[in-house]
C-alpha cells in the first residue's frame, strides 16, 4: 500500500509516494515523542513543585525567624522599659523617704520648740499647748479612697509647707516671748523689800523734819533693820556708796533708760559695775542719812526724770 501526496507548483503537479511502513513509523515516532515530552514536562513540573514547596518553606522559616527576632527585640525593649520604670519608681520612693525624713525632723524641732515656748510662757503642761501629746482627731466616717500618686505628692508638699509655716510662726513667737521675758526682767516692777509696806508716797507731802510742804521724789517702804533690799529689775550698778541726805545708797541702770535708787541702807552688798539680776539682794534696810527710822527710800527715773514708783510696784504688791 502506498500513500500519494500531490502538490501544485509552477512546474506542474508533483507526486510523493510514501509507503505504509513509513507512515506508521512516523506516527509511532510522533506518539513516542509526545509521550516523552509529556513525561519530561510532568517530571519537570513535579520537580519544580517540590522545589517551590521547599523554597516556600524556606521563605516561611525566614519570615518566622524575622518575626521571632522582632518579637525578641520587642521583648527586650519592653524589659528595658519595665526596668527604667522600676528605677524611676524607686527613685521617687527614695525621694519621698527623704522628704518624709525631713518632715519628721521638722516635726521634732516644732515639738521641741513648742515645749520650750510652753515652759517660757508658763502655760500649764496639761493644757492644749502640750506638744508631747498628739492632737485629737475624728469625724463621721465616709467611703475611703486611695490617693493617686500625683495627688499624694501634692498632699505631701502641702503638709511640708504647713509644717514650715508653723515652724516659722513658732520661731517668731519664741523670739517675741523671749524678748518679752527679757523686757520683763529689765522692767522695774519687783517689790524691793520682802514684808515691807509703803509708809510715804510719791509727790508733795509734809516734810517730817520741817513740817513744811516738800516734794518727795520716791516712795518710802518701811521694813525691819537688816532686811534684804532686792533689785527691782536686772541692770548694772552705777553707784554704790554714801550720799548726803540719802545715806548709804545703790543706783542701778536698766534697759529702756530706767534707773532705780535704793537709799538709807544699813549696808551695801554690791559694787559699781556689777551686773545684777532681778530680785538679787543689793543692800540691807537701815536708817542712814536723813531718816527717822529703818526704811527704804525707793526712786524710779525714766530718761533721768523721776516718775511715781507706785505705777511699777502696783503690779507686784
Secondary structure as GFF3:
##gff-version 3
##sequence-region A 1 317
A	DSSP	beta_strand	2	7	.	.	.	ID=ss1
A	DSSP	beta_strand	14	19	.	.	.	ID=ss2
A	DSSP	alpha_helix	20	121	.	.	.	ID=ss3
A	DSSP	alpha_helix	149	186	.	.	.	ID=ss4
A	DSSP	beta_strand	197	200	.	.	.	ID=ss5
A	DSSP	beta_strand	203	206	.	.	.	ID=ss6
A	DSSP	beta_strand	213	216	.	.	.	ID=ss7
A	DSSP	beta_strand	219	222	.	.	.	ID=ss8
A	DSSP	beta_strand	228	230	.	.	.	ID=ss9
A	DSSP	beta_strand	235	243	.	.	.	ID=ss10
A	DSSP	beta_strand	247	254	.	.	.	ID=ss11
A	DSSP	three_ten_helix	255	257	.	.	.	ID=ss12
A	DSSP	beta_strand	258	268	.	.	.	ID=ss13
A	DSSP	beta_strand	275	276	.	.	.	ID=ss14
A	DSSP	beta_strand	281	285	.	.	.	ID=ss15
A	DSSP	beta_strand	295	302	.	.	.	ID=ss16
A	DSSP	beta_strand	305	307	.	.	.	ID=ss17
A	DSSP	alpha_helix	310	313	.	.	.	ID=ss18
###
